[in-house]
Amino acid sequence: MAEFNYMSKEGFDKLVSQLDELKGDGRKKAAQAIAEAREKGDLSENAEYDAAKDAQGMLEMKINELEKMMANARVLDADKINTSVVSILTSVTIKNLKTGFDFTYKIVSESEADLKQKKISVSSPMGKGLLGKKPGDIAKINTPAGEMEFKILDITA
């Protein structure tokens, strides 16, 4: 049975846009590259043709991956998210108990994760460690830098 990929409406729309781009312009460019390489002669010794075919294969693999992601997508309504515990699509403010610094992260699906935008994946060690926690709870999270402790300060939608 397929595992659901929970995401925001914005994340789903971004996937749809990316898939449309790959199926449209991406496929056209791949076909053009193959046609141009084919015109250069003997296909058995044409490295450019082989590279273009490989690129086309990678493009089709990416399209297939996005289609599977969308088929298993479940779009969540941010207005109906339970903010009593940390869950997907909640923003959580935490305090690093060692350094005393506060951070706010949004818990999102893998496809929407972007650390620069302070969006962490629900399946990352940090995301997994925060899930289900309530304000006041201490989350012990194993990170590449070792075990860290964070206090949950606030949870918002």
Backbone as a ProteinNet text record, in pm:
[ID]
protein_1_A
[PRIMARY]
MAEFNYMSKEGFDKLVSQLDELKGDGRKKAAQAIAEAREKGDLSENAEYDAAKDAQGMLEMKINELEKMMANARVLDADKINTSVVSILTSVTIKNLKTGFDFTYKIVSESEADLKQKKISVSSPMGKGLLGKKPGDIAKINTPAGEMEFKILDITA
[TERTIARY]
84.6	0	88.8	50.7	131.3	120.4	231.5	234.3	190	102	53.2	160.8	156.1	247.9	164.1	158.2	79.1	153.1	80	142.5	41.7	96.1	11.6	-40.6	-139.4	-193.7	-84.4	-3.1	105.9	207.2	240.4	334.6	281	152.1	89.8	88	51.4	48.7	187.5	290.4	428.3	464.4	421.6	445.9	376.9	251.3	175.4	247.1	293.4	363.2	493.5	567.5	694	669.1	566.7	534.7	492.9	410.8	369.8	490.2	584.4	705.5	789.1	806.9	887.1	820.5	687.8	616.5	610.9	608.2	600.4	737.7	798.3	927.6	1038.7	1036	1140.7	1146.4	1030.7	1026.8	1063.1	1018.6	1052.9	1203.7	1267.6	1412.6	1487.3	1439.7	1504.6	1492.2	1374.3	1353.8	1441.5	1454.8	1540.4	1685.8	1731.4	1870.7	1898	1804.2	1820.4	1822.4	1731.5	1725.3	1854.3	1905.5	2030.1	2146.9	2152.7	2261.9	2249.6	2127.1	2103.9	2153.8	2141	2182.6	2334.6	2407.3	2553.1	2617.2	2532.7	2592	2571.6	2669.1	2665.6	2629.9	2515.7	2467.5	2550	2617.2	2692.9	2816	2865.7	2983.5	2953.3	2827.2	2786.3	2760.3	2860.7	2850.3	2743.4	2728.3	2626.9	2486	2464.4	2335	2310.2	2413.3	2400.1	2368.2	2435	2411.3	2268.8	2221.7	2086	1982.3	2006.6	1914.4	1916.2	2033.7	2044.2	1968.4	1983.2	1912.9	1762.4	1718.3	1575.8	1526.8	1605.8	1570.3	1559.3	1651.8	1647.6	1524	1490.8	1371.7	1246.6	1234.7	1117.8	1110.5	1227.3	1230.1	1179.2	1220.6	1175.6	1024.6	974.6	830.1	755	804.9	741.9	740.6	852.1	863.2	761	748.7	652.8	508.6	481.2	345.8	309.4	405.2	379.5	354.7	435.5	420.9	282.2	237.7	106.1	-6.5	13.2	-90.8	-112.5	-8.8	-18.9	-34	-49.2	-58.4	-194	-190.1	-309.4	-288.4	-367.7	-353.7	-425.6	-352	-407.9	-449.2	-560.5	-609	-543.4	-459.9	-385.7	-478.7	-600.6	-695.8	-751	-737.3	-792.9	-685.4	-564.6	-453.8	-465.4	-448.7	-450.4	-318.4	-326.8	-204.1	-177.1	-245.5	-216.7	-91.6	-54.8	68.1	139.2	268.7	345.5	302.3	259.6	221.8	259.6	237.8	271.9	191.6	255.5	203.9	188	240.5	241.8	377.7	377.3	502.4	530.9	651.5	686.9	807	792.9	903.7	968	1098.1	1172.4	1290.7	1334.3	1453.1	1557	1675.5	1787.6	1834.5	1820.8	1852.3	2001.3	2086.2	2229.9	2274	2221.6	2266	2171.6	2046.8	1948	1882.6	1919.9	1862.2	1725	1635.1	1501.8	1500.5	1427.8	1411.1	1264.8	1217	1082.7	1095.5	1038.3	1039.6	897.5	874.3	747	774.2	689.4	703.8	626.2	695.8	635.7	671	613.5	645.6	787.7	841.5	978.3	994	892.5	902.7	899.7	852.8	843.8	957	1038	1143	1241.7	1276.7	1372.4	1425.2	1544.1	1599.8	1618.3	1646.9	1662.6	1532.9	1419.5	1289.1	1237.4	1324.6	1291.2	1175.6	1176.8	1080	1156.2	1122	1192.9	1098.6	1155.4	1078.6	1028	905.8	844.8	922.6	997.7	1071.5	1218.9	1261.1	1398.4	1412.6	1534.3	1550.5	1486.3	1501.8	1443.1	1290.2	1236.8	1091.6	1033	1096	1048.9	1054.8	1161.1	1177.7	1078	1027.9	933.2	787.4	757.7	619.6	554.5	432	354.6	385.5	484.6	520.5	423.3	408.3	320.2	405.4	350.1	425.4	468.2	593.5	650	726.1	699.4	769.6	915.3	999.7	1139.8	1156.8	1212.1	1237.9	1386.8	1421.9	1561	1576.6	1663.9	1676	1819.4	1834.6	1967.1	1996.7	2101.5	2144.5	2285.1	2333.2	2472	2572.5	2535.9	2625.3	2607	2523.8	2496.8	2356.2	2323.3	2189.5	2173.9	2063.6	2035	1897.7	1879.2	1751.3	1689.2	1561.4	1486.3	1358.2	1324.5	1198.7	1098.9	978.6	873.9	813	824	772.1	632.4	609.9	481.3	455.2	327.6	286	175.3	192.2	90.9	64.9	-44.1	-79	-1
-118.2	0	124.1	222.4	343.8	430	494	584.6	722.4	786.7	918.1	1023.6	1121.7	1234.3	1357.8	1393	1507.1	1635.4	1732.5	1859.2	1971.9	2093.1	2211.8	2230.5	2314.4	2347.4	2409.9	2497.4	2562	2459.9	2363.3	2259	2173.5	2141.2	2061.3	2139.8	2267.4	2350.9	2362.1	2368.2	2375.5	2246.1	2131	2003	1998.3	2044.4	2045.3	2131	2248.3	2339.8	2277.3	2215.5	2152.3	2037.9	1959.2	1847.4	1898.1	2001.5	2059.2	2109.1	2173.4	2225.1	2110.6	2003.8	1890.7	1820.6	1804.1	1736.4	1821.4	1951.2	2041.4	2074.4	2179.8	2227.5	2125.1	2052	1953.7	1846.1	1792.3	1688.2	1744.1	1867.2	1929.3	1945.3	1995.5	2016.9	1884.4	1781.4	1650.1	1594.2	1608.4	1559.3	1636.8	1768.7	1849.6	1806.6	1782.3	1741.5	1608.1	1516.9	1385.7	1403	1484.8	1506.5	1570.4	1669.3	1734.7	1637.1	1553.6	1455.9	1349.8	1310.9	1208.7	1257.9	1387.8	1445.7	1442.2	1417.9	1423.6	1293	1197.1	1078.6	950.4	860	724.1	723	661.8	660.3	568.6	469.1	375.1	440	547.5	615.8	761.5	791.8	930	951	1003	1025.4	1129.4	1226.8	1331	1270.4	1175.4	1106.8	1025.9	954.3	874.9	964.6	1078.3	1171.5	1227.4	1258.5	1311.7	1206.9	1081.5	972.2	950.2	958.9	945.6	1058.9	1180.6	1295.7	1277.8	1223.1	1197.7	1093.1	991.7	889	946.6	1034.7	1099.8	1189.3	1259.1	1344.4	1260.5	1149.8	1062.9	1002.8	973.2	920.8	1027.5	1151	1261.5	1283.1	1277.5	1291.2	1180.5	1057.2	942.9	961.3	1009.3	1032.2	1136.9	1246.3	1351.4	1301.4	1220.8	1166.6	1074.7	993.4	907.3	990.4	1096.4	1184	1247.8	1291.9	1355.6	1254.2	1133.1	1030.5	996.7	1006.6	974.8	1099.2	1215.4	1341.4	1355	1407.1	1443.7	1588	1677.8	1820.5	1852.4	1914.2	1948.8	2095.2	2123	2259.1	2318.3	2419.7	2480.2	2536.1	2574.6	2629.9	2522.8	2395.6	2287.2	2207.3	2261.2	2191.9	2207.8	2096.4	2096.3	2153.7	2263.7	2327.8	2295.9	2195.6	2158.2	2071.1	2009	1929.1	1961.2	1934.4	1954.8	1849.8	1895.9	1805.9	1871.9	1800.8	1855.9	1984.1	2082.4	2215.3	2306.7	2267	2359.2	2427.9	2548.1	2618.4	2600.7	2563	2536	2621.8	2689.6	2768	2685	2665.1	2581.3	2658.7	2616.9	2675.3	2565.4	2592.3	2500.8	2515.3	2409.2	2418.3	2436.4	2399.1	2415.2	2558.9	2615.9	2750.6	2860.9	2825	2924.5	2998.1	2964.8	3031.6	2975.7	3063.6	3023.5	3016.6	2919.4	2902.2	2871.7	2913.7	2876.4	2805.7	2686.3	2607	2566.7	2550.9	2495.1	2350.2	2259.8	2117.9	2091.3	2042.6	2023.9	1885.7	1853.9	1727.4	1733.9	1618.9	1613	1701.2	1701.7	1777	1928	1972.7	2115.8	2166.3	2076.4	2114.3	2211.4	2316.6	2416.6	2487.6	2450.5	2503.9	2655.2	2709.4	2854.9	2928.3	2863.1	2921.9	2873	2803.9	2749	2649.5	2567.7	2460.7	2329.7	2247.8	2120.8	2004.4	1899.3	1781.6	1705.6	1658.5	1578.4	1448.3	1405.3	1279.5	1299.6	1424.2	1451.3	1415.4	1396	1366.9	1474.9	1601	1710.7	1704	1684.4	1675.5	1560.1	1443	1325	1348.3	1414	1437.8	1536.2	1626.6	1727.4	1682.7	1590.1	1546.4	1497.9	1542.7	1497.6	1568.3	1655.5	1727.8	1843.9	1881.5	1991.4	2103.3	2224.9	2333.5	2293.2	2318.5	2281.3	2150.5	2064.5	1935.9	1959.2	1863	1862.3	1753.6	1792.6	1697.4	1668.1	1540.1	1496.9	1443.1	1508.9	1476.1	1438.6	1322.1	1278.8	1346.4	1427	1497.6	1451.2	1487.3	1452	1506.6	1614.1	1672.9	1608.9	1506.9	1440.8	1472.9	1421	1443.8	1587.9	1648.9	1786.6	1790	1884.5	1898.3	2034.2	2028.3	2147.8	2152.7	2269.9	2290.2	2350.2	2292	2342.2	2465.2	2581.1	2706.2	2737.2	2719.9	2759.6	2680	2659	2589.2	2672.3	2705.6	2781.4	2716.8	2758.5	2705.2	2776.7
0	0	0	-77.6	-90.2	35.3	66.2	179.4	130.7	205.5	165.4	182.9	97.7	102.8	136.5	264.8	307.7	274.5	219.3	182.6	180.9	172.8	166.5	24.4	9.6	-123	-209.2	-147.7	-222.4	-272.3	-186.6	-225.7	-339	-333.1	-438.1	-569.6	-562	-682.5	-745.4	-661.3	-710.9	-785.4	-731.3	-798.3	-934.3	-938.9	-1064.2	-1167.9	-1126.2	-1216	-1267	-1176.3	-1214.4	-1312.5	-1287.7	-1376.3	-1514.3	-1519.1	-1647.4	-1726.6	-1656.6	-1720.8	-1779.5	-1702	-1749.3	-1867.1	-1860.3	-1968.9	-2094.7	-2078.3	-2193.9	-2248.2	-2193.9	-2242.9	-2224.3	-2112.6	-2086.6	-2192.8	-2228.2	-2332.1	-2469	-2497.7	-2627.1	-2640.5	-2534.7	-2537.8	-2551.2	-2482.7	-2492.3	-2633.7	-2693.9	-2830.9	-2928.9	-2909	-2996.2	-2985	-2863.4	-2842.9	-2910.8	-2902.6	-2968.2	-3119.8	-3170.9	-3315.9	-3367.9	-3294.6	-3336.6	-3333.5	-3231.8	-3221.9	-3329.7	-3362.6	-3466.1	-3602.2	-3627.3	-3755.7	-3774.1	-3666.6	-3673.3	-3718.6	-3757.7	-3819.1	-3742.3	-3758.1	-3705.1	-3556.8	-3521.9	-3384.6	-3294.5	-3352.4	-3270.1	-3206.6	-3266.1	-3211.8	-3176.4	-3153.3	-3129.9	-2980.1	-2910.9	-2766.3	-2734.2	-2821.2	-2799	-2801	-2891.9	-2900.2	-2772	-2727.1	-2604.6	-2484.8	-2478.1	-2367.4	-2373	-2492.4	-2508	-2469.4	-2506.7	-2468.7	-2317.7	-2256.3	-2110.5	-2041.1	-2092.5	-2034.8	-2047.4	-2160.6	-2179.2	-2078.6	-2054.9	-1956.6	-1815.8	-1780.8	-1649.4	-1637.2	-1745.2	-1746.5	-1723.9	-1794.7	-1779.4	-1639.2	-1581	-1444.3	-1345.8	-1365.3	-1279.6	-1294.8	-1418.3	-1442.2	-1370.8	-1381.5	-1315.5	-1164.3	-1109.5	-965	-918.3	-993	-957.6	-969.4	-1071.6	-1087.6	-971.5	-926.6	-810.4	-685.4	-667.8	-552.3	-551.6	-669.2	-679.2	-659.2	-707	-691.5	-545	-464.6	-322.5	-235.6	-300.9	-225.8	-157.1	-38.8	36.5	78.8	18.3	46.1	176.6	267.5	397.9	399.5	465.9	482.4	605.7	585.3	696.4	803.8	766.5	863.7	958.4	921.3	1002.7	1076.1	1081.6	1146.8	1298.5	1369.1	1515.4	1565.7	1640.7	1689.6	1836.6	1890.9	2030	2038.6	1926.9	1919.2	1788.4	1783.6	1661.1	1559.9	1442.2	1333.5	1201.6	1093.6	963.5	940.2	881	848.8	969.8	1084.9	1197.6	1202	1257.7	1284.4	1432.2	1463.6	1602.9	1642.4	1754.4	1809.4	1918.6	1906.4	2000.6	2056.3	2173.3	2235.8	2248.2	2194.8	2210.9	2355.4	2434.5	2576.6	2604.1	2509.7	2530.1	2501.7	2392.2	2352.7	2400.4	2428.1	2469.5	2353.6	2231.1	2114.3	2081	2034.5	1988.9	1836.9	1784.4	1640.5	1613.1	1496.9	1453.1	1319.2	1311.6	1189.3	1154.8	1025.6	978.9	940.4	987.7	956.4	826.7	724.4	592.6	536.1	420.7	353.6	299.2	262.9	208.6	85.7	-0.4	-125	-103.3	12.1	39.8	129.2	182.3	276.9	212.6	288	242.5	366.6	408.9	532.7	527.2	409.2	396	430.3	404.2	436	571.9	646.5	777.5	770.1	664.8	647.3	655.6	756.9	772.8	744.4	691.4	652.7	774.3	761.5	866.7	887.2	784.9	795.4	832	851.6	894.2	1042.4	1091.2	1234.4	1322.9	1284.7	1360.9	1355.5	1235.5	1218.9	1298.1	1287	1361.4	1511.7	1557.3	1700.5	1757.9	1673.6	1720.6	1710.9	1620.6	1599.9	1729.1	1751.2	1865.9	1995.9	1995.5	2118	2140.7	2270	2310.3	2368.6	2375.9	2440.2	2581.3	2611.5	2741	2738.1	2638.4	2626.5	2587.5	2623.9	2583.9	2477.6	2363.4	2255.2	2252.4	2269.4	2256.3	2114.8	2038.8	1897.3	1865	1801.5	1756.4	1623.8	1623.3	1503	1467.3	1349.4	1315.3	1417.4	1486.9	1587.3	1725.2	1732.6	1860	1909.6	2028.3	2082.7	2129.8	2090.7	2130.5	2196	2288.3	2356.3	2321.1	2289.5	2254.3	2336.4	2384.8	2457	2358.8	2354.1	2267	2335	2269.1	2324.9	2274.8	2143.9	2086.2	1957.5	1929.6	1807.2	1743.2	1615.8	1543	1407.6	1345.5	1213	1104.2
[MASK]
+++++++++++++++++++++++++++++++++++++++++++++++++++++++++++++++++++++++++++++++++++++++++++++++++++++++++++++++++++++++++++++++++++++++++++++++++++++++++++++

